[in-house]
Amino acid sequence: MELDPGTVSIIQLAWSRLLGLDDDALAGGGPDRLYSLDDDASVLTFVTLFGQEVLKGPAWAIDAGRSMSGLELRSHSALLTLSRNHGGRGLGEAQLYFCDVLPQFDGPPAVVSREQLLVRALERRCPPDDVAEAGLGGAEHAFVLVAEGDDADNGQPTPLAGAGYDIWEGILAHTAVITPPDERRKGYAQRIAAVAVEEAMAAGLVPQWRARTDNTASQRTARRAGFAFAGTQTSVILDA
């Protein structure tokens, strides 16, 4: 699946701003790698997007990074080694996906709730690491897929999966999905992701999905929900 050139331009604009670059810095035609110097940065990050590379961080990291290949900088272990004397702590490697088409689903409409009570109930059904990665409880917009006609749990329907998004730079809808282990492989994640995507696109936003490189299930869900791979992000936290 390919993204529309207009969508690509919008994504490049948003990420140029996120990385502290000029608005047209990622528009193409420039050097293969750009550098964003920020001596106050609390995160060292390396991004690849539509073939363009960007390293953002303090001067010591920029200087060291100039002699490293893109393959090296994409490695989380390499960034940890690079930042070892500056308190580097792991955030990890991730893949970036984007979407500009409405998802298509057969079957009856999904039963969806926006109640925070159900978001919290859903998170209680999920492993802590998944809860932390998705951050659904703190998302600006959150949606929960619920079991139709099920009110067995304290008068509340059973939450089957959740999706939500935060708005980045007024342009991107940074999307996350979470599903309890015993509800996986039933199509719930894809279905609730479609709800979040449709809501985001209706608001004029470009949906973005970030999946850890070791989370093949998240990558698979992204593709099934209509997202196209566009790049990577590798980051480490630095001492203040």
Buried (B, 14 or more C-beta within 10 A) or exposed (E): EEBEEEBBBBBBBBBBBBBEBEEEBBBEEEEEBBBBBBEEBEBBBBBBBBEBBBBBBBEBBBEBBEEBEBEBBBBBEBBBBBBEEBEBEEBBBBBBBBBBBEBEBEEEEBBBBEBEEBBEBBBEBBEEEBBEBBBBBEBEBBBBBBBEEEEEEEEBBBBBBBBBBBBBEEBBBBBBBBBBEEBEEEBBBBBBBBBBBBBBBEEEBBBBBBBBBEBEEBBEBBBBBBBBBBBBBBBBBBEE
